[in-house]
Amino acid sequence: MKKLFILLLPFVFVACSKGPESAAKGFTEGMAKGDFTEAKKYTTPQTGALLDMVTGMGGADKMPTTPDYKFEMVKDSIEGDSIAWVTYKTPKGDEDVLNLVKQDGEWKVSMGK
């Protein structure tokens, strides 16, 4: 039994790393770099369409990018098995919250219009 646990341990860590904080981190860092293609990997289709609209209107050119911008994930709150909120802190110390939903087994950032 102990050997089975040791063999499965790496899979447990991989599964845990795919939580809402992981998606929030990928999204915020992609946005900070101005890499909207990367950021969209962590969004719902509706939120991805909003990003497409912003980039299509030229709004992305006006957004400041800071490639070394790192976000500190402060906490996450999960309701049931499909809704989550991740509170993160910017390097300036400001806190904000991202809404996430689970779609097809993956956490995705969900933003309204």
CORBEL-V615160 format. One record per pair of residues at least 12 apart in sequence whose C-alpha atoms are under 8 Angstrom apart, sorted by the first residue. I is the first residue (numbers start at 1). J is the second residue. D is the distance in whole Angstrom. If there is no record, write none. Layout:
<<I	J	D> <I	J	D>>
This chain:
<<18	106	8> <18	107	8> <19	106	8> <19	107	7> <20	76	7> <20	84	7> <20	85	8> <20	86	7> <20	100	7> <20	107	5> <20	108	8> <21	73	7> <21	76	7> <21	86	6> <23	42	5> <23	107	6> <23	108	6> <23	109	7> <24	42	7> <24	86	7> <24	98	7> <24	100	8> <24	108	8> <24	109	7> <25	71	7> <25	73	7> <26	38	8> <26	39	6> <26	42	7> <27	39	4> <27	40	7> <27	41	8> <27	42	6> <27	43	7> <27	109	7> <28	71	7> <29	67	8> <29	69	7> <29	70	7> <29	71	7> <31	65	8> <32	64	8> <32	65	5> <32	66	5> <32	67	6> <32	68	8> <32	69	6> <33	65	5> <33	66	6> <33	67	4> <33	68	8> <33	69	8> <34	60	8> <34	63	8> <34	64	8> <34	65	5> <34	66	8> <34	67	8> <36	51	7> <42	107	7> <42	108	5> <42	109	6> <43	108	5> <43	109	4> <43	110	6> <44	101	8> <44	103	8> <44	108	5> <44	109	6> <44	110	6> <46	110	8> <46	111	8> <47	109	7> <47	110	6> <47	111	6> <47	112	7> <50	113	8> <69	90	8> <69	91	7> <70	90	7> <70	91	7> <71	88	6> <71	89	6> <71	90	5> <71	91	6> <72	88	5> <72	89	5> <72	90	7> <72	91	8> <73	86	7> <73	87	6> <73	88	4> <73	89	6> <74	86	7> <74	87	5> <74	88	5> <74	89	7> <75	87	5> <75	88	7> <81	102	7> <82	101	5> <82	102	5> <82	103	8> <83	99	8> <83	100	6> <83	101	5> <83	102	6> <84	99	6> <84	100	5> <84	101	6> <85	97	6> <85	98	6> <85	99	5> <85	100	6> <86	98	5> <86	99	7> <86	100	8> <98	110	8> <98	111	8> <99	111	7>>
